[in-house]
Amino acid sequence: MSNDHRYSEAERAAIYRVIAERRDMRHFLPNPVDPALLKHVLAAAHQAPSVGLMQPWRFIRITDAKIRAAMATMVDKERERTAEALGERGEAFMRLKVEGIRTCGELLVAALADGREKHIFGRRTLPEMDLASVACAIQNLWLAARAEGLGMGWVSLFDPEALAELLAMPTGSKPVAILCLGHVSEFYPAPMLVQEGWAKEQPLQALLFHNTWGNIEE
């Protein structure tokens, strides 16, 4: 069956390539990101789908060196707490590079807006759909950045309340991710946690069920 809505073969290949080559980057060059390019990739993030078209995402661009340093310290403290919680794997965890806050060209915080309780459309039984919408915006940004040759890393090692206070965020809003964005010398050939032996990727067939939970077709 023909499909007139299908992109060209080269365009489809580019889409699948950027998805496959997206990486959670931790190593950055200090080179600045062109302001026009930053605006371009953020526009891609803003085009993400959102439940009820509520667009719950907010992006805070960090340009103050003191705030950047405070965020790096905050992540360092949470890294130590995470290592303690990991028990016997804590030492191995501390050897991992988990962020690039101090060196990335651009530092952003992706957050949920306040006043989300007003939005009922699509959230009456699944209120967490606003968080899913923010995740879609982050993924759009990630893929656009990779297509432009920029690396991006998603950092989640922080205390949300402490970060919200540092950034003077209003009551009801919530930081979701610290995003390190910038130029890199190279992209990891495989996810860094796989390269470091921390974890292994599972194949799709192990996560695809048929009709009922856990029913995997051979």
FIMIZA-300161 format. One record per atom (N, C-alpha, C): atom name; z, x, y. Coordinates in Angstrom, 2 decimals, always signed. Example, Ala and Ser with C-alpha at 12.3 -4.5 7.8 and 13.67 -1.06 7.14 Angstrom:
// FIMIZA-300161
REC site       w       u       v
REC    N   +7.80  +13.19   -5.69
REC   CA   +7.80  +12.30   -4.50
REC    C   +7.80  +13.20   -3.30
REC    N   +7.08  +12.85   -2.25
REC   CA   +7.14  +13.67   -1.06
REC    C   +7.87  +12.90   +0.03
END
This chain:
// FIMIZA-300161
REC site       w       u       v
REC    N   +0.00   +0.84   -1.20
REC   CA   +0.00   +0.00   +0.00
REC    C   +0.00   +0.88   +1.25
REC    N   -0.92   +0.63   +2.16
REC   CA   -0.99   +1.43   +3.38
REC    C   +0.13   +1.02   +4.33
REC    N   +0.52   +1.94   +5.17
REC   CA   +1.60   +1.69   +6.12
REC    C   +1.20   +2.25   +7.47
REC    N   +0.79   +1.38   +8.37
REC   CA   +0.32   +1.81   +9.68
REC    C   +1.43   +2.32  +10.58
REC    N   +2.67   +2.07  +10.19
REC   CA   +3.80   +2.50  +11.02
REC    C   +4.28   +3.91  +10.66
REC    N   +3.71   +4.47   +9.62
REC   CA   +4.15   +5.79   +9.14
REC    C   +3.69   +6.89  +10.10
REC    N   +4.56   +7.89  +10.29
REC   CA   +4.19   +9.04  +11.10
REC    C   +3.19   +9.91  +10.33
REC    N   +2.59  +10.86  +11.03
REC   CA   +1.68  +11.77  +10.37
REC    C   +2.44  +12.65   +9.39
REC    N   +1.72  +13.29   +8.48
REC   CA   +2.37  +14.15   +7.49
REC    C   +3.14  +15.28   +8.15
REC    N   +2.57  +15.88   +9.20
REC   CA   +3.24  +16.98   +9.89
REC    C   +4.51  +16.50  +10.60
REC    N   +4.44  +15.31  +11.19
REC   CA   +5.61  +14.76  +11.88
REC    C   +6.72  +14.43  +10.89
REC    N   +6.35  +13.87   +9.75
REC   CA   +7.35  +13.56   +8.73
REC    C   +7.99  +14.83   +8.20
REC    N   +7.18  +15.84   +7.99
REC   CA   +7.70  +17.12   +7.48
REC    C   +8.71  +17.72   +8.46
REC    N   +8.43  +17.59   +9.75
REC   CA   +9.34  +18.14  +10.76
REC    C  +10.67  +17.41  +10.74
REC    N  +10.64  +16.09  +10.56
REC   CA  +11.87  +15.31  +10.51
REC    C  +12.73  +15.71   +9.32
REC    N  +12.11  +15.79   +8.15
REC   CA  +12.87  +16.17   +6.96
REC    C  +13.35  +17.62   +7.05
REC    N  +12.57  +18.46   +7.70
REC   CA  +12.97  +19.86   +7.83
REC    C  +14.21  +20.00   +8.70
REC    N  +14.23  +19.31   +9.84
REC   CA  +15.39  +19.45  +10.73
REC    C  +16.65  +18.89  +10.07
REC    N  +16.50  +17.84   +9.26
REC   CA  +17.66  +17.31   +8.54
REC    C  +18.16  +18.33   +7.53
REC    N  +17.24  +18.96   +6.81
REC   CA  +17.63  +19.92   +5.77
REC    C  +18.21  +21.20   +6.35
REC    N  +17.76  +21.59   +7.54
REC   CA  +18.17  +22.88   +8.12
REC    C  +19.30  +22.77   +9.14
REC    N  +19.80  +21.55   +9.36
REC   CA  +20.95  +21.40  +10.24
REC    C  +22.16  +22.11   +9.62
REC    N  +22.89  +22.83  +10.44
REC   CA  +24.06  +23.57   +9.95
REC    C  +25.24  +23.37  +10.89
REC    N  +26.43  +23.40  +10.33
REC   CA  +27.66  +23.37  +11.11
REC    C  +27.95  +24.80  +11.52
REC    N  +27.57  +25.17  +12.74
REC   CA  +27.58  +26.57  +13.16
REC    C  +28.94  +26.99  +13.74
REC    N  +29.29  +28.23  +13.48
REC   CA  +30.55  +28.81  +13.98
REC    C  +30.31  +30.09  +14.77
REC    N  +29.15  +30.68  +14.62
REC   CA  +28.85  +31.95  +15.29
REC    C  +27.81  +31.72  +16.39
REC    N  +28.17  +32.06  +17.62
REC   CA  +27.31  +31.79  +18.77
REC    C  +27.10  +33.03  +19.62
REC    N  +25.99  +33.02  +20.34
REC   CA  +25.74  +34.01  +21.38
REC    C  +26.27  +33.44  +22.70
REC    N  +26.71  +34.29  +23.62
REC   CA  +27.27  +33.78  +24.87
REC    C  +26.22  +33.30  +25.88
REC    N  +24.95  +33.40  +25.54
REC   CA  +23.89  +33.00  +26.46
REC    C  +24.05  +31.55  +26.89
REC    N  +23.83  +31.26  +28.18
REC   CA  +23.95  +29.87  +28.65
REC    C  +22.82  +28.99  +28.13
REC    N  +23.09  +27.70  +28.04
REC   CA  +22.08  +26.73  +27.65
REC    C  +21.43  +26.18  +28.92
REC    N  +20.12  +26.14  +28.92
REC   CA  +19.40  +25.62  +30.08
REC    C  +19.86  +24.19  +30.39
REC    N  +20.23  +23.89  +31.63
REC   CA  +20.73  +22.56  +31.97
REC    C  +19.77  +21.43  +31.61
REC    N  +18.48  +21.65  +31.78
REC   CA  +17.50  +20.62  +31.44
REC    C  +17.49  +20.36  +29.93
REC    N  +17.65  +21.43  +29.15
REC   CA  +17.68  +21.28  +27.70
REC    C  +18.95  +20.56  +27.26
REC    N  +20.07  +20.88  +27.88
REC   CA  +21.32  +20.19  +27.57
REC    C  +21.19  +18.70  +27.83
REC    N  +20.61  +18.35  +28.97
REC   CA  +20.41  +16.95  +29.32
REC    C  +19.50  +16.26  +28.30
REC    N  +18.50  +16.99  +27.83
REC   CA  +17.53  +16.45  +26.88
REC    C  +18.19  +16.11  +25.55
REC    N  +19.00  +17.02  +25.02
REC   CA  +19.64  +16.76  +23.73
REC    C  +20.75  +15.71  +23.85
REC    N  +21.39  +15.65  +25.00
REC   CA  +22.40  +14.60  +25.21
REC    C  +21.73  +13.23  +25.32
REC    N  +20.52  +13.20  +25.86
REC   CA  +19.78  +11.94  +25.91
REC    C  +19.46  +11.46  +24.51
REC    N  +19.18  +12.40  +23.60
REC   CA  +18.94  +12.04  +22.20
REC    C  +20.21  +11.45  +21.59
REC    N  +21.36  +12.02  +21.91
REC   CA  +22.63  +11.48  +21.42
REC    C  +22.82  +10.05  +21.92
REC    N  +22.47   +9.83  +23.17
REC   CA  +22.67   +8.52  +23.80
REC    C  +21.74   +7.45  +23.23
REC    N  +20.72   +7.86  +22.51
REC   CA  +19.79   +6.91  +21.89
REC    C  +20.25   +6.48  +20.50
REC    N  +21.43   +6.88  +20.11
REC   CA  +21.94   +6.53  +18.78
REC    C  +22.17   +5.02  +18.68
REC    N  +22.14   +4.50  +17.45
REC   CA  +22.47   +3.08  +17.26
REC    C  +23.97   +2.87  +17.45
REC    N  +24.33   +1.69  +17.89
REC   CA  +25.77   +1.38  +18.01
REC    C  +25.99   -0.08  +17.70
REC    N  +27.13   -0.38  +17.09
REC   CA  +27.46   -1.74  +16.71
REC    C  +27.52   -2.62  +17.95
REC    N  +26.82   -3.74  +17.92
REC   CA  +26.83   -4.66  +19.05
REC    C  +26.31   -4.05  +20.34
REC    N  +25.59   -2.95  +20.25
REC   CA  +25.10   -2.18  +21.40
REC    C  +26.24   -1.87  +22.38
REC    N  +27.41   -1.56  +21.84
REC   CA  +28.57   -1.30  +22.70
REC    C  +28.59   +0.12  +23.24
REC    N  +27.81   +1.02  +22.63
REC   CA  +27.73   +2.42  +23.08
REC    C  +29.13   +2.98  +23.38
REC    N  +29.95   +3.12  +22.35
REC   CA  +31.34   +3.51  +22.55
REC    C  +31.54   +5.00  +22.80
REC    N  +30.46   +5.78  +22.76
REC   CA  +30.61   +7.23  +22.91
REC    C  +30.79   +7.61  +24.38
REC    N  +31.59   +8.65  +24.57
REC   CA  +31.71   +9.32  +25.85
REC    C  +31.68  +10.82  +25.56
REC    N  +30.95  +11.58  +26.38
REC   CA  +30.88  +13.03  +26.21
REC    C  +31.49  +13.69  +27.44
REC    N  +32.43  +14.60  +27.19
REC   CA  +33.07  +15.34  +28.27
REC    C  +32.59  +16.79  +28.18
REC    N  +31.91  +17.24  +29.21
REC   CA  +31.43  +18.63  +29.25
REC    C  +32.52  +19.50  +29.85
REC    N  +32.90  +20.53  +29.11
REC   CA  +33.98  +21.43  +29.54
REC    C  +33.38  +22.65  +30.22
REC    N  +33.63  +22.78  +31.53
REC   CA  +33.14  +23.94  +32.27
REC    C  +34.27  +24.78  +32.85
REC    N  +35.49  +24.28  +32.77
REC   CA  +36.66  +24.99  +33.29
REC    C  +37.15  +25.98  +32.22
REC    N  +37.19  +27.26  +32.57
REC   CA  +37.58  +28.30  +31.61
REC    C  +39.01  +28.11  +31.11
REC    N  +39.90  +27.61  +31.96
REC   CA  +41.29  +27.40  +31.56
REC    C  +41.39  +26.29  +30.52
REC    N  +40.61  +25.24  +30.72
REC   CA  +40.63  +24.14  +29.75
REC    C  +40.04  +24.61  +28.42
REC    N  +38.97  +25.38  +28.48
REC   CA  +38.36  +25.92  +27.26
REC    C  +39.38  +26.77  +26.50
REC    N  +40.09  +27.63  +27.23
REC   CA  +41.10  +28.50  +26.59
REC    C  +42.22  +27.67  +25.98
REC    N  +42.64  +26.61  +26.68
REC   CA  +43.70  +25.75  +26.16
REC    C  +43.24  +25.03  +24.89
REC    N  +41.99  +24.62  +24.86
REC   CA  +41.45  +23.97  +23.67
REC    C  +41.39  +24.94  +22.49
REC    N  +41.00  +26.18  +22.76
REC   CA  +40.94  +27.19  +21.70
REC    C  +42.34  +27.43  +21.12
REC    N  +43.33  +27.50  +21.99
REC   CA  +44.72  +27.69  +21.54
REC    C  +45.19  +26.50  +20.71
REC    N  +44.80  +25.30  +21.14
REC   CA  +45.16  +24.09  +20.43
REC    C  +44.60  +24.11  +19.01
REC    N  +43.34  +24.53  +18.89
REC   CA  +42.70  +24.60  +17.58
REC    C  +43.35  +25.68  +16.72
REC    N  +43.72  +26.80  +17.32
REC   CA  +44.40  +27.87  +16.58
REC    C  +45.71  +27.36  +15.96
REC    N  +46.46  +26.58  +16.73
REC   CA  +47.74  +26.05  +16.23
REC    C  +47.51  +25.08  +15.07
REC    N  +46.51  +24.22  +15.22
REC   CA  +46.24  +23.26  +14.15
REC    C  +45.69  +23.98  +12.91
REC    N  +44.97  +25.05  +13.13
REC   CA  +44.47  +25.83  +12.00
REC    C  +45.63  +26.37  +11.17
REC    N  +46.67  +26.85  +11.83
REC   CA  +47.84  +27.36  +11.13
REC    C  +48.55  +26.23  +10.37
REC    N  +48.65  +25.06  +10.99
REC   CA  +49.30  +23.92  +10.33
REC    C  +48.49  +23.49   +9.11
REC    N  +47.17  +23.51   +9.24
REC   CA  +46.31  +23.13   +8.12
REC    C  +46.46  +24.11   +6.97
REC    N  +46.55  +25.40   +7.29
REC   CA  +46.73  +26.42   +6.26
REC    C  +48.03  +26.19   +5.50
REC    N  +49.08  +25.83   +6.21
REC   CA  +50.36  +25.54   +5.56
REC    C  +50.24  +24.34   +4.63
REC    N  +49.51  +23.30   +5.09
REC   CA  +49.36  +22.09   +4.29
REC    C  +48.50  +22.33   +3.05
REC    N  +47.62  +23.34   +3.11
REC   CA  +46.75  +23.64   +1.98
REC    C  +47.45  +24.39   +0.86
REC    N  +48.64  +24.87   +1.11
REC   CA  +49.39  +25.56   +0.07
REC    C  +48.72  +26.83   -0.39
REC    N  +48.41  +26.90   -1.68
REC   CA  +47.86  +28.14   -2.26
REC    C  +46.49  +28.50   -1.71
REC    N  +45.78  +27.54   -1.13
REC   CA  +44.46  +27.84   -0.55
REC    C  +44.56  +28.20   +0.93
REC    N  +45.77  +28.18   +1.46
REC   CA  +45.97  +28.44   +2.87
REC    C  +45.49  +29.80   +3.33
REC    N  +45.76  +30.82   +2.52
REC   CA  +45.35  +32.18   +2.88
REC    C  +43.83  +32.29   +2.94
REC    N  +43.15  +31.68   +1.97
REC   CA  +41.68  +31.71   +1.96
REC    C  +41.14  +30.94   +3.15
REC    N  +41.80  +29.84   +3.50
REC   CA  +41.37  +29.05   +4.65
REC    C  +41.46  +29.86   +5.94
REC    N  +42.52  +30.63   +6.09
REC   CA  +42.70  +31.42   +7.31
REC    C  +41.64  +32.50   +7.47
REC    N  +40.98  +32.84   +6.39
REC   CA  +39.91  +33.84   +6.48
REC    C  +38.59  +33.22   +6.94
REC    N  +38.51  +31.90   +6.89
REC   CA  +37.28  +31.22   +7.31
REC    C  +37.20  +31.17   +8.83
REC    N  +36.00  +31.29   +9.36
REC   CA  +35.80  +31.06  +10.79
REC    C  +35.54  +29.57  +10.96
REC    N  +36.41  +28.89  +11.67
REC   CA  +36.33  +27.43  +11.72
REC    C  +35.87  +26.87  +13.07
REC    N  +35.63  +27.74  +14.05
REC   CA  +35.17  +27.25  +15.35
REC    C  +34.55  +28.37  +16.16
REC    N  +33.81  +27.97  +17.20
REC   CA  +33.19  +28.95  +18.10
REC    C  +33.46  +28.62  +19.55
REC    N  +34.64  +28.06  +19.80
REC   CA  +34.98  +27.57  +21.13
REC    C  +34.91  +28.65  +22.20
REC    N  +35.35  +29.83  +21.88
REC   CA  +35.43  +30.89  +22.89
REC    C  +34.08  +31.48  +23.25
REC    N  +33.07  +31.32  +22.38
REC   CA  +31.80  +32.02  +22.61
REC    C  +30.59  +31.12  +22.82
REC    N  +30.68  +29.83  +22.49
REC   CA  +29.51  +28.97  +22.60
REC    C  +29.09  +28.77  +24.06
REC    N  +27.81  +28.57  +24.27
REC   CA  +27.29  +28.40  +25.63
REC    C  +27.75  +27.12  +26.29
REC    N  +27.88  +26.05  +25.51
REC   CA  +28.34  +24.76  +26.03
REC    C  +29.43  +24.22  +25.12
REC    N  +30.44  +23.64  +25.74
REC   CA  +31.54  +23.03  +24.99
REC    C  +31.65  +21.57  +25.42
REC    N  +31.61  +20.68  +24.44
REC   CA  +31.67  +19.24  +24.70
REC    C  +32.78  +18.61  +23.87
REC    N  +33.28  +17.51  +24.35
REC   CA  +34.19  +16.68  +23.56
REC    C  +33.55  +15.30  +23.44
REC    N  +33.36  +14.85  +22.21
REC   CA  +32.86  +13.50  +21.97
REC    C  +34.06  +12.59  +21.76
REC    N  +34.06  +11.46  +22.43
REC   CA  +35.23  +10.59  +22.39
REC    C  +34.85   +9.12  +22.29
REC    N  +35.80   +8.33  +21.82
REC   CA  +35.69   +6.88  +21.83
REC    C  +36.19   +6.38  +23.18
REC    N  +35.47   +5.43  +23.77
REC   CA  +35.86   +4.88  +25.06
REC    C  +37.09   +4.00  +24.93
REC    N  +37.72   +3.72  +26.04
REC   CA  +38.81   +2.76  +26.04
REC    C  +38.24   +1.35  +26.11
REC    N  +39.08   +0.34  +25.99
REC   CA  +38.65   -1.05  +26.09
REC    C  +37.80   -1.53  +24.94
REC    N  +37.92   -0.88  +23.78
REC   CA  +37.05   -1.23  +22.65
REC    C  +37.43   -2.56  +22.01
REC    N  +38.67   -3.01  +22.24
REC   CA  +39.10   -4.26  +21.63
REC    C  +38.31   -5.45  +22.15
REC    N  +37.63   -5.31  +23.28
REC   CA  +36.84   -6.41  +23.84
REC    C  +35.58   -6.67  +23.02
REC    N  +35.15   -5.67  +22.25
REC   CA  +33.90   -5.77  +21.51
REC    C  +34.18   -6.30  +20.10
REC    N  +33.79   -7.54  +19.86
REC   CA  +34.03   -8.19  +18.57
REC    C  +32.79   -8.15  +17.68
REC    N  +31.62   -8.20  +18.31
REC   CA  +30.34   -8.23  +17.59
REC    C  +30.25   -7.05  +16.62
REC    N  +30.24   -7.35  +15.32
REC   CA  +30.10   -6.31  +14.31
REC    C  +31.38   -5.58  +13.97
REC    N  +32.49   -5.96  +14.64
REC   CA  +33.74   -5.22  +14.45
REC    C  +34.90   -6.12  +14.03
REC    N  +34.65   -7.41  +13.86
REC   CA  +35.76   -8.31  +13.55
REC    C  +36.45   -7.93  +12.24
REC    N  +35.65   -7.60  +11.23
REC   CA  +36.23   -7.20   +9.93
REC    C  +36.15   -5.69   +9.72
REC    N  +35.32   -5.01  +10.51
REC   CA  +35.17   -3.56  +10.38
REC    C  +35.32   -2.91  +11.76
REC    N  +36.54   -2.88  +12.30
REC   CA  +36.73   -2.32  +13.65
REC    C  +36.35   -0.85  +13.75
REC    N  +36.35   -0.15  +12.61
REC   CA  +36.00   +1.28  +12.64
REC    C  +34.52   +1.54  +12.88
REC    N  +33.71   +0.48  +13.02
REC   CA  +32.29   +0.67  +13.27
REC    C  +32.02   +1.35  +14.62
REC    N  +32.98   +1.27  +15.55
REC   CA  +32.79   +2.01  +16.80
REC    C  +32.83   +3.51  +16.54
REC    N  +33.69   +3.94  +15.62
REC   CA  +33.74   +5.35  +15.24
REC    C  +32.45   +5.77  +14.54
REC    N  +31.93   +4.87  +13.69
REC   CA  +30.65   +5.15  +13.02
REC    C  +29.54   +5.32  +14.05
REC    N  +29.59   +4.55  +15.11
REC   CA  +28.57   +4.65  +16.16
REC    C  +28.64   +6.00  +16.87
REC    N  +29.85   +6.47  +17.15
REC   CA  +30.01   +7.79  +17.77
REC    C  +29.48   +8.87  +16.84
REC    N  +29.75   +8.73  +15.54
REC   CA  +29.25   +9.70  +14.56
REC    C  +27.73   +9.75  +14.57
REC    N  +27.09   +8.59  +14.74
REC   CA  +25.63   +8.55  +14.82
REC    C  +25.14   +9.32  +16.05
REC    N  +25.84   +9.16  +17.17
REC   CA  +25.46   +9.88  +18.39
REC    C  +25.61  +11.39  +18.19
REC    N  +26.69  +11.80  +17.53
REC   CA  +26.89  +13.22  +17.26
REC    C  +25.78  +13.76  +16.36
REC    N  +25.41  +12.99  +15.34
REC   CA  +24.34  +13.44  +14.45
REC    C  +23.02  +13.55  +15.20
REC    N  +22.73  +12.61  +16.08
REC   CA  +21.51  +12.70  +16.89
REC    C  +21.50  +14.00  +17.70
REC    N  +22.65  +14.30  +18.31
REC   CA  +22.77  +15.52  +19.11
REC    C  +22.56  +16.74  +18.24
REC    N  +23.13  +16.73  +17.04
REC   CA  +23.03  +17.85  +16.11
REC    C  +21.58  +18.12  +15.73
REC    N  +20.87  +17.06  +15.37
REC   CA  +19.48  +17.21  +14.93
REC    C  +18.58  +17.64  +16.09
REC    N  +18.81  +17.06  +17.27
REC   CA  +18.01  +17.45  +18.44
REC    C  +18.26  +18.91  +18.79
REC    N  +19.52  +19.33  +18.71
REC   CA  +19.86  +20.72  +19.00
REC    C  +19.17  +21.66  +18.02
REC    N  +19.21  +21.31  +16.73
REC   CA  +18.56  +22.17  +15.73
REC    C  +17.06  +22.26  +15.97
REC    N  +16.45  +21.14  +16.33
REC   CA  +15.01  +21.14  +16.60
REC    C  +14.68  +22.03  +17.80
REC    N  +15.62  +22.15  +18.73
REC   CA  +15.42  +22.98  +19.93
REC    C  +15.87  +24.41  +19.72
REC    N  +16.32  +24.74  +18.50
REC   CA  +16.76  +26.10  +18.21
REC    C  +18.18  +26.40  +18.65
REC    N  +18.96  +25.36  +18.95
REC   CA  +20.35  +25.55  +19.32
REC    C  +21.26  +25.24  +18.14
REC    N  +22.34  +25.98  +18.03
REC   CA  +23.32  +25.72  +16.99
REC    C  +24.38  +24.77  +17.51
REC    N  +25.00  +24.02  +16.59
REC   CA  +26.11  +23.16  +16.97
REC    C  +27.16  +23.16  +15.88
REC    N  +28.41  +23.15  +16.28
REC   CA  +29.50  +23.08  +15.33
REC    C  +30.45  +21.95  +15.69
REC    N  +30.87  +21.20  +14.69
REC   CA  +31.80  +20.08  +14.88
REC    C  +33.19  +20.58  +14.51
REC    N  +34.10  +20.58  +15.47
REC   CA  +35.47  +21.04  +15.25
REC    C  +36.40  +19.83  +15.25
REC    N  +37.20  +19.70  +14.20
REC   CA  +38.13  +18.57  +14.09
REC    C  +39.58  +19.03  +13.98
REC    N  +39.81  +20.31  +14.13
REC   CA  +41.17  +20.85  +14.02
REC    C  +41.86  +20.80  +15.38
REC    N  +42.38  +19.63  +15.71
REC   CA  +43.12  +19.49  +16.97
REC    C  +43.99  +18.24  +16.89
REC    N  +44.99  +18.20  +17.74
REC   CA  +45.86  +17.04  +17.87
REC    C  +45.19  +16.09  +18.88
REC    N  +44.74  +14.91  +18.46
REC   CA  +44.02  +14.01  +19.37
REC    C  +44.82  +13.63  +20.62
REC    N  +46.12  +13.40  +20.46
REC   CA  +46.94  +13.02  +21.62
REC    C  +47.06  +14.16  +22.61
REC    N  +47.23  +15.38  +22.11
REC   CA  +47.35  +16.53  +23.00
REC    C  +46.04  +16.80  +23.73
REC    N  +44.92  +16.66  +23.03
REC   CA  +43.63  +16.89  +23.67
REC    C  +43.34  +15.80  +24.71
REC    N  +43.67  +14.56  +24.37
REC   CA  +43.47  +13.47  +25.32
REC    C  +44.28  +13.71  +26.60
REC    N  +45.50  +14.19  +26.44
REC   CA  +46.34  +14.49  +27.61
REC    C  +45.75  +15.63  +28.43
REC    N  +45.28  +16.67  +27.76
REC   CA  +44.68  +17.81  +28.45
REC    C  +43.48  +17.39  +29.29
REC    N  +42.71  +16.43  +28.78
REC   CA  +41.48  +16.01  +29.44
REC    C  +41.67  +14.77  +30.32
REC    N  +42.92  +14.35  +30.51
REC   CA  +43.24  +13.21  +31.36
REC    C  +42.47  +11.96  +30.94
REC    N  +42.41  +11.73  +29.65
REC   CA  +41.71  +10.57  +29.12
REC    C  +42.56   +9.31  +29.27
REC    N  +41.93   +8.16  +29.51
REC   CA  +42.69   +6.92  +29.71
REC    C  +43.30   +6.40  +28.41
REC    N  +44.33   +5.59  +28.54
REC   CA  +44.96   +4.97  +27.39
REC    C  +43.94   +4.13  +26.62
REC    N  +43.95   +4.26  +25.31
REC   CA  +43.01   +3.51  +24.49
REC    C  +41.79   +4.30  +24.10
REC    N  +41.48   +5.37  +24.82
REC   CA  +40.37   +6.24  +24.44
REC    C  +40.88   +7.25  +23.42
REC    N  +39.95   +7.92  +22.72
REC   CA  +40.38   +8.85  +21.69
REC    C  +39.33   +9.95  +21.48
REC    N  +39.72  +11.22  +21.55
REC   CA  +38.77  +12.29  +21.23
REC    C  +38.46  +12.29  +19.74
REC    N  +37.19  +12.44  +19.41
REC   CA  +36.75  +12.42  +18.02
REC    C  +36.34  +13.80  +17.53
REC    N  +35.71  +14.57  +18.40
REC   CA  +35.18  +15.86  +17.98
REC    C  +35.09  +16.82  +19.15
REC    N  +35.39  +18.08  +18.88
REC   CA  +35.05  +19.17  +19.80
REC    C  +33.72  +19.72  +19.30
REC    N  +32.75  +19.78  +20.18
REC   CA  +31.40  +20.20  +19.80
REC    C  +31.04  +21.50  +20.49
REC    N  +30.82  +22.53  +19.68
REC   CA  +30.38  +23.83  +20.19
REC    C  +28.85  +23.85  +20.11
REC    N  +28.20  +24.12  +21.22
REC   CA  +26.74  +24.07  +21.29
REC    C  +26.23  +25.34  +21.95
REC    N  +25.19  +25.92  +21.40
REC   CA  +24.65  +27.12  +22.05
REC    C  +23.65  +27.88  +21.21
REC    N  +23.21  +28.97  +21.78
REC   CA  +22.25  +29.85  +21.11
REC    C  +22.94  +30.63  +19.99
REC    N  +22.18  +30.93  +18.95
REC   CA  +22.71  +31.69  +17.81
REC    C  +21.72  +32.79  +17.45
REC    N  +22.21  +33.82  +16.79
REC   CA  +21.31  +34.90  +16.36
REC    C  +20.51  +34.48  +15.15
REC    N  +21.09  +33.59  +14.32
REC   CA  +20.40  +33.06  +13.15
REC    C  +21.15  +31.83  +12.66
REC    N  +20.47  +31.01  +11.88
REC   CA  +21.11  +29.85  +11.26
REC    C  +21.48  +30.21   +9.83
REC    N  +22.61  +29.71   +9.36
REC   CA  +23.04  +29.98   +8.00
REC    C  +21.98  +29.43   +7.02
REC    N  +21.62  +30.19   +6.00
REC   CA  +20.65  +29.70   +5.02
REC    C  +21.16  +28.54   +4.18
REC    N  +22.47  +28.41   +4.12
REC   CA  +23.13  +27.31   +3.40
REC    C  +24.40  +26.98   +4.16
REC    N  +25.00  +25.81   +3.93
REC   CA  +26.26  +25.50   +4.61
REC    C  +27.27  +26.64   +4.47
REC    N  +27.95  +26.96   +5.56
REC   CA  +28.84  +28.12   +5.57
REC    C  +29.92  +28.02   +4.50
REC    N  +30.46  +26.82   +4.27
REC   CA  +31.53  +26.67   +3.28
REC    C  +31.01  +26.92   +1.87
REC    N  +29.73  +26.67   +1.64
REC   CA  +29.11  +26.99   +0.36
REC    C  +28.95  +28.51   +0.25
REC    N  +28.48  +29.13   +1.31
REC   CA  +28.29  +30.58   +1.31
REC    C  +29.61  +31.32   +1.09
REC    N  +30.69  +30.78   +1.66
REC   CA  +32.00  +31.42   +1.55
REC    C  +32.72  +31.08   +0.26
REC    N  +32.10  +30.23   -0.57
REC   CA  +32.72  +29.87   -1.84
REC    C  +33.86  +28.88   -1.72
REC    N  +33.97  +28.21   -0.57
REC   CA  +35.05  +27.25   -0.37
REC    C  +34.80  +25.95   -1.11
REC    N  +33.56  +25.51   -1.12
REC   CA  +33.22  +24.24   -1.75
REC    C  +31.78  +24.28   -2.24
REC    N  +31.44  +23.34   -3.11
REC   CA  +30.08  +23.21   -3.61
REC    C  +29.54  +21.83   -3.25
REC    N  +28.25  +21.78   -2.94
REC   CA  +27.62  +20.50   -2.65
REC    C  +27.40  +19.72   -3.94
REC    N  +27.61  +18.42   -3.87
REC   CA  +27.35  +17.57   -5.03
REC    C  +25.92  +17.04   -4.96
REC    N  +25.26  +16.89   -6.09
REC   CA  +23.90  +16.34   -6.08
REC    C  +23.92  +14.85   -5.78
REC    N  +22.82  +14.35   -5.20
REC   CA  +22.73  +12.94   -4.85
REC    C  +22.99  +12.04   -6.05
REC    N  +22.45  +12.40   -7.21
REC   CA  +22.58  +11.52   -8.38
REC    C  +24.03  +11.29   -8.80
REC    N  +24.93  +12.19   -8.40
REC   CA  +26.34  +12.01   -8.74
REC    C  +27.02  +11.03   -7.79
REC    N  +26.38  +10.73   -6.68
REC   CA  +26.98   +9.88   -5.66
REC    C  +26.23   +8.57   -5.47
REC    N  +25.21   +8.35   -6.28
REC   CA  +24.39   +7.14   -6.19
REC    C  +24.73   +6.21   -7.34
REC    N  +25.33   +5.08   -7.02
REC   CA  +25.72   +4.10   -8.04
REC    C  +24.72   +2.94   -8.07
REC    N  +24.69   +2.23   -9.20
REC   CA  +23.78   +1.10   -9.37
REC    C  +24.57   -0.17   -9.69
REC    N  +24.47   -1.12   -8.79
REC   CA  +25.05   -2.45   -8.92
REC    C  +26.58   -2.50   -8.87
REC    N  +27.26   -1.61   -9.56
REC   CA  +28.72   -1.57   -9.49
REC    C  +29.20   -0.14   -9.31
REC    N  +30.42   -0.03   -8.78
REC   CA  +30.98   +1.30   -8.47
REC    C  +31.06   +2.16   -9.73
REC    N  +30.59   +3.40   -9.60
REC   CA  +30.70   +4.36  -10.70
REC    C  +29.60   +4.26  -11.73
REC    N  +28.71   +3.27  -11.61
REC   CA  +27.64   +3.11  -12.59
REC    C  +26.47   +4.02  -12.19
REC    N  +26.36   +5.14  -12.89
REC   CA  +25.31   +6.12  -12.60
REC    C  +24.23   +6.03  -13.64
REC    N  +23.01   +5.81  -13.20
REC   CA  +21.88   +5.74  -14.14
REC    C  +21.49   +7.15  -14.57
REC    N  +21.27   +7.29  -15.86
REC   CA  +20.86   +8.59  -16.39
REC    C  +19.33   +8.76  -16.22
END
